[in-house]
């Protein structure tokens, strides 16, 4: 709440100062009082556009400076700061218009034939009043988006795709049989060999009785 009140109060004071500056730099427009009402003395005058342009430039610049200050100094209370910029910016624009038009005054003179002329300072484009709050709040959101974009972690580069190993094609035909290991002599074959040897020894020699 304190942040909101401080921002609104500061913008109100700066808005009044902007109105005084506007009353000194903006040109005045001369009007002729007729039976149909006040008309511009010079139909091709550009003073009305220049007055609107000076008002928009001053209040918009004020909103930009206020937005930068709030973003840098009120990071912990950014929501309250944005609300203060919106309300205080609108109040600053209204005060600038009021103070500027009052400070310039109205200059009246009587022309030939009893026609009265006057030179006043006013705002033709009423949409210029919202320049200050729009620039102030928009600058804060713009700075917030830019800071969040630059400080976010960078994404790791994608890994290169690994080459896919193709299976080796085997030749068609019968599958090759693995060679069997040679079996060693078994216990039964050793016994049969020994018996054969003993039998040969016991046989009598041929032809001797």
Secondary structure, 3 states (H helix, E strand, C coil): CHHHHHHHHHHHHHHHHHHHHHHHHCCCEEEEEECCEEEECCCCCCHHHHHHHHHHHHHHHHHHHHHHHHHHHCCCCHHHHHHHHHHHHHHHHHHHHHHHHHHHCCEEEECHHHCEEEEECCCCCHHHHHHHHHHHHHHHHHHHHHHHHHHCCCCCCCCCCCCCCCCCCCCCCCCCCCCCCCCCCCHHHHHHHHHHHHHHHHCCCCCCC
